[in-house]
């Protein structure tokens, strides 16, 4: 969906990049949290690589743009396009 929108230039590049970052980050966090839930407490042991993956994906939330800024920009782009009659 995002690739199609980008190919058709329906979103400004910044809004599109923010949307991709938001979706990828949150999907990665969900995936690792599901894996941790499946293996249980041992997934948090320092010898288990899963604990490192969990810390890594959580750090993605603090890299710019953070979720609140990304969602604000995506919303402004959507409302701006709607106001211009572009979709």
NUROTI-18160 format. One record per residue: x, y, z of N, C-alpha, C in turn; residue in three letters. Coordinates in steps of 0.001 Angstrom, whole numbers, m for minus. Layout:
+---------+---------+---------+---------+---------+---------+---------+---------+---------+------+
!     n_u !     n_v !     n_w !    ca_u !    ca_v !    ca_w !     c_u !     c_v !     c_w ! type !
+---------+---------+---------+---------+---------+---------+---------+---------+---------+------+
!       X !       Y !       Z !       X !       Y !       Z !       X !       Y !       Z !  ALA !
...
+---------+---------+---------+---------+---------+---------+---------+---------+---------+------+
END
This chain:
+---------+---------+---------+---------+---------+---------+---------+---------+---------+------+
!     n_u !     n_v !     n_w !    ca_u !    ca_v !    ca_w !     c_u !     c_v !     c_w ! type !
+---------+---------+---------+---------+---------+---------+---------+---------+---------+------+
!     819 !   m1177 !       0 !       0 !       0 !       0 !     874 !    1258 !       0 !  UNK !
!    1868 !    1295 !     875 !    2736 !    2471 !     925 !    3565 !    2612 !    m342 !  UNK !
!    4036 !    1482 !    m870 !    4827 !    1548 !   m2095 !    3984 !    2039 !   m3257 !  UNK !
!    2725 !    1590 !   m3320 !    1825 !    2058 !   m4373 !    1597 !    3558 !   m4265 !  UNK !
!    1359 !    4038 !   m3040 !    1136 !    5469 !   m2825 !    2367 !    6272 !   m3214 !  UNK !
!    3536 !    5776 !   m2853 !    4774 !    6483 !   m3191 !    4995 !    6496 !   m4700 !  UNK !
!    4711 !    5380 !   m5359 !    4893 !    5296 !   m6804 !    3981 !    6283 !   m7530 !  UNK !
!    2805 !    6496 !   m6981 !    1851 !    7419 !   m7596 !    1993 !    8836 !   m7048 !  UNK !
!    2987 !    9035 !   m6178 !    3272 !   10339 !   m5581 !    2032 !   10954 !   m4939 !  UNK !
!    1310 !   10139 !   m4183 !     103 !   10619 !   m3520 !     389 !   11233 !   m2159 !  UNK !
!    1561 !   11006 !   m1603 !    1930 !   11581 !    m310 !    3234 !   12343 !    m458 !  UNK !
!    3370 !   13446 !     260 !    4680 !   14099 !     277 !    5730 !   13135 !     831 !  UNK !
!    6944 !   13253 !     379 !    7997 !   12312 !     773 !    8175 !   12234 !    2284 !  UNK !
!    8122 !   13373 !    2971 !    8322 !   13358 !    4428 !    7215 !   12590 !    5124 !  UNK !
!    5969 !   12790 !    4699 !    4851 !   12072 !    5317 !    4961 !   10586 !    5024 !  UNK !
!    5355 !   10246 !    3815 !    5499 !    8846 !    3440 !    6608 !    8175 !    4246 !  UNK !
!    7739 !    8842 !    4380 !    8848 !    8279 !    5156 !    8465 !    8126 !    6618 !  UNK !
!    7752 !    9106 !    7162 !    7313 !    9025 !    8555 !    6345 !    7871 !    8748 !  UNK !
!    5471 !    7667 !    7772 !    4503 !    6576 !    7857 !    5214 !    5228 !    7813 !  UNK !
!    6179 !    5094 !    6932 !    6943 !    3846 !    6843 !    7690 !    3590 !    8145 !  UNK !
!    8329 !    4615 !    8702 !    9072 !    4452 !    9947 !    8141 !    4057 !   11081 !  UNK !
!    6991 !    4716 !   11177 !    6015 !    4416 !   12224 !    5536 !    2965 !   12115 !  UNK !
!    5125 !    2567 !   10918 !    4603 !    1211 !   10734 !    5679 !     150 !   10946 !  UNK !
!    6857 !     360 !   10387 !    7928 !    m632 !   10519 !    8359 !    m794 !   11969 !  UNK !
!    8513 !     318 !   12673 !    8923 !     260 !   14078 !    7909 !    m491 !   14917 !  UNK !
!    6649 !    m121 !   14771 !    5626 !    m737 !   15610 !    5378 !   m2197 !   15257 !  UNK !
!    5512 !   m2559 !   13987 !    5380 !   m3965 !   13604 !    6559 !   m4789 !   14128 !  UNK !
!    7754 !   m4222 !   14095 !    8927 !   m4927 !   14624 !    8794 !   m5153 !   16124 !  UNK !
!    8324 !   m4142 !   16838 !    8121 !   m4287 !   18281 !    7101 !   m5382 !   18562 !  UNK !
!    5997 !   m5377 !   17825 !    4978 !   m6416 !   18017 !    5538 !   m7807 !   17745 !  UNK !
!    6323 !   m7938 !   16692 !    6877 !   m9246 !   16338 !    7788 !   m9777 !   17439 !  UNK !
!    8663 !   m8923 !   17957 !    9583 !   m9369 !   19007 !    8824 !   m9638 !   20303 !  UNK !
!    7812 !   m8833 !   20605 !    7017 !   m9090 !   21808 !    6271 !  m10420 !   21711 !  UNK !
!    5797 !  m10768 !   20521 !    5156 !  m12079 !   20330 !    6154 !  m13212 !   20543 !  UNK !
!    7364 !  m13031 !   20031 !    8399 !  m14049 !   20225 !    8736 !  m14196 !   21706 !  UNK !
!    8837 !  m13080 !   22409 !    9114 !  m13133 !   23846 !    7985 !  m13823 !   24601 !  UNK !
!    6764 !  m13540 !   24221 !    5625 !  m14187 !   24874 !    5651 !  m15690 !   24628 !  UNK !
!    6110 !  m16088 !   23450 !    6153 !  m17514 !   23117 !    7218 !  m18261 !   23920 !  UNK !
!    8375 !  m17640 !   24126 !    9451 !  m18337 !   24845 !    9418 !  m18105 !   26344 !  UNK !
!    8708 !  m17074 !   26769 !    8591 !  m16827 !   28204 !    9783 !  m16083 !   28775 !  UNK !
!    9948 !  m16217 !   30074 !   10955 !  m15462 !   30816 !   12380 !  m15705 !   30319 !  UNK !
!   12650 !  m16879 !   29784 !   14011 !  m17164 !   29307 !   14405 !  m16257 !   28144 !  UNK !
!   13427 !  m15669 !   27470 !   13721 !  m14747 !   26379 !   14402 !  m13475 !   26845 !  UNK !
!   14317 !  m13183 !   28139 !   14946 !  m11979 !   28682 !   16321 !  m12244 !   29288 !  UNK !
!   16753 !  m13486 !   29261 !   18075 !  m13837 !   29775 !   19150 !  m13205 !   28900 !  UNK !
!   20222 !  m12715 !   29510 !   21281 !  m12050 !   28749 !   21934 !  m12956 !   27715 !  UNK !
!   21878 !  m14253 !   27915 !   22485 !  m15178 !   26947 !   21573 !  m15439 !   25751 !  UNK !
!   20335 !  m14992 !   25823 !   19381 !  m15209 !   24740 !   19404 !  m13998 !   23800 !  UNK !
!   19682 !  m14219 !   22513 !   19730 !  m13092 !   21570 !   18406 !  m12327 !   21471 !  UNK !
!   17329 !  m12953 !   21849 !   16027 !  m12305 !   21765 !   15947 !  m11054 !   22640 !  UNK !
!   16606 !  m11084 !   23795 !   16574 !   m9902 !   24666 !   17261 !   m8720 !   23997 !  UNK !
!   18299 !   m8993 !   23231 !   18992 !   m7915 !   22510 !   18102 !   m7362 !   21393 !  UNK !
!   17420 !   m8262 !   20686 !   16503 !   m7817 !   19632 !   15407 !   m6930 !   20221 !  UNK !
!   14924 !   m7306 !   21392 !   13876 !   m6525 !   22038 !   14379 !   m5116 !   22373 !  UNK !
!   15547 !   m5029 !   22954 !   16112 !   m3712 !   23268 !   16332 !   m2895 !   22001 !  UNK !
!   16803 !   m3557 !   20941 !   17056 !   m2849 !   19685 !   15777 !   m2262 !   19090 !  UNK !
!   14706 !   m3068 !   19034 !   13477 !   m2544 !   18433 !   12850 !   m1459 !   19296 !  UNK !
!   12997 !   m1563 !   20617 !   12456 !    m508 !   21474 !   13195 !     811 !   21258 !  UNK !
!   14484 !     739 !   20965 !   15263 !    1955 !   20704 !   14801 !    2661 !   19433 !  UNK !
!   14223 !    1927 !   18508 !   13749 !    2541 !   17263 !   12684 !    3595 !   17532 !  UNK !
!   11964 !    3461 !   18645 !   10923 !    4446 !   18968 !   11493 !    5822 !   19272 !  UNK !
!   12729 !    5890 !   19740 !   13280 !    7199 !   20102 !   14032 !    7869 !   18958 !  UNK !
!   14239 !    7146 !   17863 !   14872 !    7757 !   16691 !   13844 !    8622 !   15974 !  UNK !
!   14308 !    9723 !   15429 !   13378 !   10629 !   14758 !   12869 !   10037 !   13457 !  UNK !
!   11657 !   10335 !   13099 !   10659 !   11046 !   13888 !    9997 !   10108 !   14894 !  UNK !
!    9772 !   10611 !   16101 !    9050 !    9821 !   17096 !    7591 !    9713 !   16654 !  UNK !
!    6881 !    8749 !   17245 !    5515 !    8461 !   16816 !    4608 !    9687 !   16812 !  UNK !
!    4653 !   10497 !   17864 !    3737 !   11640 !   17925 !    4009 !   12637 !   16805 !  UNK !
!    5268 !   12870 !   16502 !    5627 !   13790 !   15426 !    5267 !   13183 !   14072 !  UNK !
!    5553 !   11902 !   13899 !    5241 !   11226 !   12638 !    3742 !   11252 !   12366 !  UNK !
!    2948 !   10889 !   13364 !    1499 !   10858 !   13176 !     940 !   12256 !   12922 !  UNK !
!    1502 !   13259 !   13586 !    1066 !   14635 !   13332 !    1339 !   15060 !   11898 !  UNK !
!    2521 !   14741 !   11400 !    2868 !   15083 !   10022 !    2036 !   14329 !    9007 !  UNK !
!    1786 !   13068 !    9273 !     953 !   12257 !    8376 !    m460 !   12834 !    8330 !  UNK !
!    m983 !   13186 !    9498 !   m2327 !   13763 !    9555 !   m2416 !   15096 !    8834 !  UNK !
!   m1422 !   15966 !    9046 !   m1418 !   17260 !    8360 !   m1351 !   17080 !    6849 !  UNK !
!    m540 !   16128 !    6392 !    m434 !   15883 !    4953 !   m1762 !   15382 !    4394 !  UNK !
!   m2417 !   14493 !    5129 !   m3698 !   13955 !    4667 !   m4763 !   15052 !    4613 !  UNK !
!   m4841 !   15869 !    5665 !   m5830 !   16949 !    5669 !   m5509 !   17998 !    4612 !  UNK !
!   m4240 !   18276 !    4416 !   m3851 !   19243 !    3394 !   m4233 !   18785 !    2005 !  UNK !
!   m4003 !   17509 !    1726 !   m4362 !   16966 !     416 !   m5873 !   16967 !     243 !  UNK !
!   m6602 !   16638 !    1305 !   m8065 !   16635 !    1224 !   m8583 !   18053 !     980 !  UNK !
!   m7987 !   19036 !    1655 !   m8417 !   20423 !    1487 !   m8174 !   20920 !      66 !  UNK !
!   m7154 !   20374 !    m573 !   m6849 !   20754 !   m1953 !   m7631 !   19928 !   m2964 !  UNK !
!   m8436 !   18986 !   m2470 !   m9214 !   18127 !   m3358 !   m8382 !   17072 !   m4055 !  UNK !
!   m7263 !   16705 !   m3445 !   m6367 !   15722 !   m4061 !   m6541 !   14322 !   m3502 !  UNK !
!   m7503 !   14114 !   m2662 !   m7738 !   12761 !   m2150 !   m7773 !   12625 !    m729 !  UNK !
+---------+---------+---------+---------+---------+---------+---------+---------+---------+------+
END
